Amino acid sequence: MTADDSFGRLDDDDYPAYTMGRAAEMLGTTQSFLRAVGEARLVTPLRSAGGHRRYSRYQLRIAARARELVDQGTPIEAACRIVILEDQLQEARRLNAEHRRAAEASKAPAA
């Protein structure tokens, strides 16, 4: 992969661009918090060739939501489960909207 390819991927929400230290800094949390959300299977960071954890922007948004809940007093395991359920609900709603649009389009009279 060339440097030009790497820069193009930075716009990709799923590209693991952030080291654990940088991710923790961006979230205003500790590296142990990121390890904990990983152990709770909320996020699964990719590993660099050297074995270091790398996080995507999407994973950071998910971890940030868990941190909000933890800051409000929710135990980390419960916060992770809540975030997983919120994410699943959002995806289900997106799929339902897609199916509704497809059903409406199939019912539309031919012009």
Protein Blocks (a to p, Z undefined) as FASTA:
>chain_A
ZZklmmmmmmpmklcfbcfklmmmmnopafklmmmmmmnomaccdddfkopacddfklmm
mmmmmmmmmmnopafklmmmmmmmmmmmmmmmmmmmmmmmmmmmmmpccZZ
